[in-house]
Amino acid sequence: GWIGEAAPRPATDGPVLSELNFPAMELYAMPAATQTLLDDAVVDLDAWLADEVETAFSEQEGVAFVTGNGVSRPRGFLSYDTVANDAWVPGKVGIVGTGAAGAFPAANPADVLFDLVYGLKAGYRQNAGFVMSRRTQSAIRKFKDADGNYLWLPPTAADRAATLLGFPVTEAEAMPDIGPASLAVAFGDFRRGYLVVDRTGLRVLRDPYSAKPYVLFYTTKRVGGGVQDFAAIKLLKFA
């Protein structure tokens, strides 16, 4: 804390460290192709198969980081216990209710989005963003202010995201759609709030022996994840 120029400086209380246990889980795939097909193909099938597997892995990781239960997969941020944001305690994710079952309020529906944004402390809002499904985006994109201006703004450049209330929006297919008691909108600083543990990158073992005449491409990746800072993520509950 603050101290005078010549005042003594005793030891201060330091931060308390606790262990985070996010084990790396394994993704695997084993596509196959005949050696003849590999020899005769006009494209590099080895590279094509690797790209397809990597895309499939990315999709499965995206689902796990949102809804995973932590059993043989990462734990998603929607799988943790929740608590009303006004009564937030560490170890739980704070929620803001819409006040309407399975819907936004009929009057001033966008107001709950402001409640969600300002339910997050200022230090987290600097790098915060929204996460929602495409159907939820479709509903929110229609919201306008009193002057008829859309609250949703399109990207200003090819490498920029659309913004809502000035914050970027990420589309995640694993997020639930709007429905009774659904947690359809997340807002927060996910770099601080959610830790992704990449233990190993994509590893491919080319096996031409085990299933002749097929060549097997045994592909694995180890990754884990979980919430590391519960104060950094807030959820909008449609209830």
N, C-alpha and C positions, 0 to 999 in steps of 0.2 A: 504494500500500500504506500501511501504518501508518507514522506518522512522529512524531517528537518535536515539542514546541511550537515550539522555536527552531531546529530542524534545517533545513539548506538543502533546497530543493525543486527538484531538477533535472527536466528534461522526462521524461515517462514514455512507454512504448510505447503507441501508440494502436491502436485496432482497424484491421485490414486490410480494406479494401473491395475487393470484386471484382464484376465486371459479371455480372448475371443476364440472359440473353437468352431471353425468352419472347415470341416474336413473336405478334401478334394474328392469328388465323386467321378465315376468314369462313364463317359459316353462311348459307345462302340457301334460300328457298322462293318459289314463284310460283303460288299458287292462283288460280283463275279462276272467274268467275261471269258469266252474261249480264246485260246492263243491264236486261232485262225482269225477271229474278229480283230484282235489287237494288231495282228500283222497286216491285215488288209484294209483297215479303216483309214479313211483319208484325213481324219482328225486325230489328235493325240488323245486317245481314250484314257490313258493313265491320268493325264492332267484333267480331262473332263470329269472323270469319276471322282477325283479328289475335290474338284470344285463343287460337285453336287453334294458330296458328303459334308463338306464344310458348311454349305448353305443349310443343310438339314440340321447339323449340329447347332448352328447359330439360332435357328428357329426354336429348337428344344431348349437351349440355354435361356432364350428370351422368355419362354413360358415358365421355366423353373425359377428365374429371378423374380417373377411376379407372384406365382401361385404355388411354387414347389413346397412340399411338406417336410423337406429335410431328410427323407428316407430314400437312400440311394440316389439322391439328387440334391442340389442346393435348396436352401430354404428361402422362399419368396417373401417379399415385404408384406403381402396381404395375408400371410399365414400366421402372423403374430397376434397376440392378444391386443385388443383395442380398448380405449377409454375415452370418455368425453374430453375434448381438448381443454375445457375449463378446469378439469380435475386431473390433468395429465401428470403421470408419474413415470420415472425412468423404467425402461423395460417393457413399455407398452407404446403402441402407436396412437397418437391423438386423432380423434375424429370430430368432424363438424357435421351436424345434421342439417338436412334441407327443410325439415319440418313438414314434409309431405311424403307419404308412402310411395316409393317407386317413381318419384317425379320431382321436378323443380317446383317451387311455390308458384301458384297461379299469378300472383301479383309480384312484380319486380323479381323475376326468377334469377337474374344475375347477381343479386345482392349476396347470395350465399357463397358465390365465388370470391367476393371481397372478404367475407368472413374467413374463408379457407386460406386465402393469401395472408391475411394479417393475423391468422392464428399461428403463423411461423415467425420466429424472432428475426429481427432485422439482419443479424449476422448471417443467417441462412438464406434470406431472400435475395441476397446479392447474386447468387449463382443458382437460383431455384428455377424450376420449370414444372409444367403440367405433364402428366402421363394419363392417357385415356384411350379407349378403343375408337375405331372409326365411326361407329354408330353414335357414340356419345359426342364425338366431335361434330357430327352432322347436326345434332340437336343444338349444341352450344353455338355453332357458327351462325345461327339465325338470331342470336340475341343482339339487340340494339340499345343504344342509349336514348335519352330523352329527345335528342335531335335527329334520331333515325340513323345514326352512324353505327356500323357493325363494331362490336367489341373485338371481334376476331380480325386480325390483320394478316394479309398474305405475306410470304417471304419477300424481303427487300432485295435479295440476291440469290443466286443459284445455290450457294453454300449456306444459306441461312434458313432457319425454321420459321414457320408461321408463329405469330404471337397472340396471346390472349391476356389482356390487361397488362401488356408490356412484357410478359414472360413467354419463353419458347414453349412449344407444345410438341410432345413426342407421341407418336401413335404406337400403341402396343396391342397386338391382337389378343394377348392373354388377359388383358383387363376386362372385367365384366361389363356388360352393357347396363344401361339404366334399368333398374327393376326394384321391387320391394326389398329394402334393407341392403341393397348392393353397395359395394365400395367402388363406384365407377370412375371416380376422379381422384388421382393422387397429385400432391403438390409438395415439392421440397427440393433440397439440395442433395441429389442422389449420390454425388461424388463423396460427400461427407457422410451421408446416411447409410449407404449400402456398399459393402465391400465384396468385390469379386476376386476370388483367389484362383488365378490361372497357374496350376501346378506344372503342367506341361502343355506344349502346343500340340498341334495335330501330328500324330505319328502314324505312318503307313508301313505295314509289313506286306510286301508282295510275295505271295505264296503260290508257286506254280505246281506244287507237288501233292497237296492234300486232297484235291478233288479233280483229278485229271478227267476230261480235257480242259477243265476250267482253271483260270488263274484267279485266286482269291486276293482281295485287297483288304486285309484286316486293319481297320482304322480305329484308333482310340484317341481320346482326349480326356484329361482330368481337370476338373474345375469345381470350385465350391463357391459359396456365397451366403450372405446373411446381413441383417441390419446391424451396423456397428454404432450408430448414433441415433437413438430413437427420437431425439428432439428435432432432427433434420427432415422428417417426413410427416406429412399430415394427409388424412384421407377425408373425402366427402362421402357421407353415408346418406342414401336416399330413404330416409325415415324421419 
